[in-house]
Amino acid sequence: MTRRARRSFTKEFKEQIVQLHASGKPRAEIIKEYELTPSAFDK
C-alpha cells in the first residue's frame, strides 16, 4: 500500500465540510465525495 502525500485544507474548505455535515449530509458520503480519511474528517 502506498502512502498518500499529506494534504492541507483551507479554512474555507473546512467550513464547507462542516456546513455540509450540519445540513444533514451523511459523514460517509462526504468522506467518499471529497476523498477524505475518517480521521481528517474528524479533525
C-alpha positions in Angstrom: 0.0 0.0 0.0 1.4 3.4 -1.0 1.1 6.4 1.3 -0.7 9.5 0.2 1.1 12.8 0.3 -0.1 14.8 3.3 -2.8 17.3 2.3 -3.6 20.6 3.9 -7.0 22.2 3.8 -8.0 25.8 3.7 -10.2 27.3 6.4 -12.9 27.8 3.7 -12.8 24.1 2.7 -13.1 23.0 6.4 -16.1 25.4 6.9 -17.7 24.0 3.7 -17.4 20.4 5.0 -18.8 21.4 8.4 -21.8 23.1 6.8 -22.5 20.0 4.6 -22.5 17.8 7.6 -24.6 20.3 9.7 -27.2 20.4 6.9 -27.7 16.6 7.1 -25.3 15.1 4.5 -24.0 11.8 5.8 -20.5 11.6 7.1 -19.6 8.6 4.9 -20.9 10.4 1.8 -18.8 13.5 2.5 -15.7 11.4 3.1 -16.1 9.5 -0.1 -17.0 12.5 -2.2 -14.1 14.6 -1.1 -11.6 11.6 -0.8 -11.0 12.3 2.9 -9.8 9.9 5.5 -12.1 9.4 8.5 -9.5 11.0 10.8 -9.1 14.0 8.5 -12.9 14.5 8.6 -13.0 14.2 12.4 -10.3 16.8 12.9 
